[in-house]
Amino acid sequence: MKTSIFAALFAVVAGAAMADPIEGMWQTQEDDGAYAHVKIVPCGPNFCGKIIESFQGGKHYDSPNVGKMIVIDMAAQGDGKYKGQVFRPSNGKTYLGKITLNGNAMKLAGCVAGGLFCAKQNWTKIK
């Protein structure tokens, strides 16, 4: 009995230690006067992020974008880099997405023309 409890506890601790650094709650950079908290979780073999809460002027507000997926199918490339798609709620468009992580900082880019032209944001991990 003690062996199975130890094994279960070890599995839980090992699983938590193996979480990818992209997983968690991130605060977006302000865009068109608003910012959001985005939760990034595994989705299949990759990662997706959904808007959990929105803010305008530093205050919570009920945005129609809450619940929308804005980080889509980001595949780990190694060395803190990811590729997938990003959705920009302010214009309703989806772009080729790139992410580079450095600790609790994320550089996210939405690109067109095969990645030649990119708009970038800096996000901060909050949880």
Residue pairs with C-beta under 8 A, 6 or more apart in sequence:
20 42
20 47
20 76
21 80
21 101
22 40
22 47
22 74
22 76
22 82
22 99
22 101
22 106
23 40
23 41
23 42
23 47
24 39
24 40
24 125
24 126
24 127
25 37
25 38
25 39
25 40
25 52
25 125
25 126
25 127
26 37
26 38
26 39
26 40
26 49
26 106
26 123
26 124
26 125
26 126
27 35
27 36
27 37
27 38
27 123
27 124
27 125
27 126
28 35
28 36
28 37
28 38
28 121
28 123
29 35
29 121
29 122
29 123
31 88
31 90
31 121
32 90
33 56
33 57
34 54
34 55
34 56
34 61
34 63
34 90
35 54
35 55
36 51
36 52
36 53
36 54
36 55
36 63
36 65
36 66
36 70
37 51
37 52
37 53
37 54
37 55
37 126
38 49
38 50
38 51
38 52
38 70
38 71
38 123
39 49
39 50
39 52
40 47
40 48
40 49
40 71
40 74
41 47
41 48
41 49
42 48
43 73
44 73
45 75
46 73
46 74
46 75
46 76
46 84
47 71
47 73
47 74
47 75
47 76
47 82
47 84
48 69
48 71
48 72
48 73
48 74
49 69
49 70
49 71
49 74
50 67
50 68
50 69
50 70
51 63
51 65
51 66
51 67
51 68
51 70
51 89
52 66
53 60
53 66
54 60
54 61
54 62
54 63
54 65
54 66
55 61
56 63
63 89
65 89
68 87
68 89
69 87
70 86
70 87
70 88
70 89
71 84
71 86
71 97
71 99
71 108
72 84
72 85
72 86
72 87
72 94
72 97
73 84
73 85
74 82
74 83
74 84
74 85
74 97
74 99
75 82
75 83
75 84
76 82
77 83
80 100
80 101
80 102
81 98
81 99
81 100
81 101
82 97
82 98
82 99
82 100
82 101
83 96
83 97
83 98
83 99
84 97
84 99
85 94
85 95
85 96
85 97
86 94
86 95
86 97
86 108
86 109
86 110
87 93
87 94
87 95
88 94
88 95
88 110
88 119
95 110
95 111
95 112
95 119
96 110
96 111
96 112
96 114
96 115
97 108
97 109
97 110
97 111
98 108
98 109
98 111
98 115
98 118
99 106
99 107
99 108
99 109
100 106
100 107
103 125
104 124
104 125
105 122
105 123
105 124
105 125
106 122
106 123
106 124
106 125
107 120
107 121
107 122
107 123
108 120
108 121
108 122
108 123
109 118
109 119
109 120
109 121
110 118
110 119
111 117
111 118
111 119
112 118
